[in-house]
Amino acid sequence: MIPYGKQHIDKDDEKAVLEVLKSDYLTTGPKVQEFEKALCKYTNAKYAIAVANGTAALHIASLILLKKGDLVLTTPNSFVATSNSILYAGARPVFVDIKEDGNIDLDKCEKILKNFNSIKAIYVVHFSGNPVDMEKLKYLKEKYNLTILEDSAHAIGATYQYGKIGNCKISEITTFSFHPVKNITTAEGGAILTNNEEIYKKALILRNHGIEKKGKYVWEYKMKDLGFNYRITDIQCALGISQLKKLDRFIKKRQEIAKKYEEEFKNTPIKPLYPFNENSAYHLYVVRYPFQSLEEKNQLFIKLREKGIFLQLHYIPIPSQPYYQKLGYTMDNLEEMKKYYLEAFSLPIYYDLTQKKQSYVINTLKETLKLQSK
Ligand SMILES: *Cc1c(COP(=O)(O)O)cnc(C)c1O
């Protein structure tokens, strides 16, 4: 079976995890801070807080950045966790159409910002690991006095003109996910990155039940806020430290796979989402094909599954989900997203996808769609 993504675990990872299992601390020990330091070093962010998963990171971030009733521009082309976190804070996502590359359309964001002065924030997703136009985002932030969050679940290892994604040069907060399909894994896991000390302190407290461990008496702790248990274990962080060392190698391999797909589908109706970009972390490799209907796409998925290849669709437009429909959201003004939903699908891309397996995917797809082989 060839999935669209999966983890790569080696002997060093196994050793790192076993060492923690034999140590005194399984959780809230030294590995958590060590992992956070390593994330800071890699991204050049000032502070990192490792948490239980990427959704927990988004939840904490939204509680810090937003208040009830705030309006937040965000993308319909993401996993539901991005906009759900806005709802967790009692705020309201406003879905803005995407561009051809799958990222939020910042020009359309500006049109909305010009007409409504009540927008508080933009939540961007660097879709597939391809950074959004950060120059434009910076301009919008400054001109319209916005709070920016980067959901970088796809984008650890990606770069942009001001350095590594995660350095928070333009945003208040960047979040990562370390789910096994992502670029590096801690099984479940996530992180919040920021350069703002106040945000950092609030996030630390929210991760641990809203408790501050300071008081007059030795035993005393003070619960100051309604927080959560969003802690991550030392076992997971040991894995994260070991994985992070390999991230650049992982990204390089992902980029090689992306290049080969682009080359092999040249002059066919299978089009890359964007021309090869050496700054993209290539968490996903999404292509577009002129399907006539979703049924036709479904048939392709079924045929490839029979041959052991699991295509995926990233993503079903969030406002079309039943829960969002119930809240009154529609697909109005999301024309590019609708077209994208019809045309796009994700091909397998991960470190252990051998050349042989990739050729099998390419040839099977060409045969099934009856494309001219080169
Ligand atoms: C995976 C993902 C998340 C959620 O991360 P979890 O660790 O699974 O909670 C959020 N946003 C995006 C864009 C993702 O891909």
The ligand as an SDF file (V2000), in Angstrom:
LIG
                    3D

 15 15  0  0  0  0  0  0  0  0999 V2000
   -2.5920   18.5310   10.6170 C   0  0  0  0  0  0  0  0  0  0  0  0
   -3.1020   19.8990   10.6040 C   0  0  0  0  0  0  0  0  0  0  0  0
   -3.6240   20.5190   11.7460 C   0  0  0  0  0  0  0  0  0  0  0  0
   -3.8840   19.7870   13.0340 C   0  0  0  0  0  0  0  0  0  0  0  0
   -2.7910   19.1960   13.6120 O   0  0  0  0  0  0  0  0  0  0  0  0
   -2.9890   17.9700   14.6360 P   0  0  0  0  0  0  0  0  0  0  0  0
   -1.6130   17.7620   15.1790 O   0  0  0  0  0  0  0  0  0  0  0  0
   -3.4770   16.8080   13.8360 O   0  0  0  0  0  0  0  0  0  0  0  0
   -3.9510   18.3840   15.6770 O   0  0  0  0  0  0  0  0  0  0  0  0
   -3.9920   21.8430   11.6590 C   0  0  0  0  0  0  0  0  0  0  0  0
   -3.9010   22.5330   10.5250 N   0  0  0  0  0  0  0  0  0  0  0  0
   -3.4190   21.9740    9.3880 C   0  0  0  0  0  0  0  0  0  0  0  0
   -3.3100   22.7960    8.1580 C   0  0  0  0  0  0  0  0  0  0  0  0
   -3.0280   20.6270    9.3940 C   0  0  0  0  0  0  0  0  0  0  0  0
   -2.5870   20.0740    8.2600 O   0  0  0  0  0  0  0  0  0  0  0  0
  1  2  1  0
  2  3  1  0
  2 14  2  0
  3  4  1  0
  3 10  2  0
  4  5  1  0
  5  6  1  0
  6  7  2  0
  6  8  1  0
  6  9  1  0
 10 11  1  0
 11 12  2  0
 12 13  1  0
 12 14  1  0
 14 15  1  0
M  END
$$$$
